[in-house]
Amino acid sequence: MKNVFGLNRIGVWAFVLAVALAAGCSNGPGQGTAKPEAAKPAAPAPDKSTVPEKAAEKAAAPEKAATKEPAAGQASGIPSAPDKDGWRSVFDGKTLAGWKETDFGEPGKTSVKDGQIILGKGNQDLTGITWAGGDLPTTNYEVEVEAMRVDGSDFFCGLTFPVKKSSCSLIVGGWGGSLVGLSCLDGYDASENETTKTMEFKDKTWYQIRVRVTDAKIQAWIDDESFVDVTITDRKVSVRWEVEGSQPFGVAAWRTKSALKNFRLRAIKVEE
């Protein structure tokens, strides 16, 4: 028997079943018949061993900075390790590392050339360098330097050194070019106290200068000849006001171009 749609009973049931199946598919989660896209897997964590080259260089930068050569006036690990006789270099022969130029006001140019520190003549009286490389002994030590007058007519080595809580200066070639002595003892400078001596100094000639400081004495030699041997017990030890900037340890030249080399220092034992 056919119904109003022109279908028999079997055809009607087939039609109803088809409609029901179509309705169930259209109301599913996917809102359609297309197959849902599979979820993408999470990206793997980066392997630290494959850090880009630039990033690796950046990571290494702090280490490179730590080994960068220090500027003048900064500590550089000197005084160096002592040699077999206990001497430590306070000048590396290449730079002013460990030193600063003394603020004397318009001093001459200070430079390093051929293993030498050059103190040039400036617009004012003094040119010099002062130690900035850390603590040094204040007693029971020796300091030694080779110095040369390159050009000029006054002291080419005013070596200022610590004496306990104060400082003193050994003047070499002062007051016209020939005077040697300590400045100051009890307020009297190198031209006025018992250490005053004279010596002829030639231009462009190296002189070895050595100073020894103990609790009881200051001694000094030039080319192994004794020039100073003075007891400082109960004495006032000081420097002239002009070289106060050299304290506690430094070298200056007065209206003279000079050169320095083989600058070193060592602690000593004093027998009581």
Protein Blocks (a to p, Z undefined) as FASTA:
>chain_A
ZZfkopafklmmmmmmmmmmmmmmmmmmnopabdcdddddddddddfklgcfklmmmmmm
mmmmmmpccdehiaehiacdddfkopacfbehlacghiacddebhiacdddeehiacddd
dfblbdcdddfebccdfehiadddddddfbdjbdfbdcdddehjbccdddehiahiaagc
dddeehiafklmmkbccddddehiacdddddddfkbccddeehiafbdcdfehiacdddf
klmmmpmbdcddehiacddehiacddddddZZ
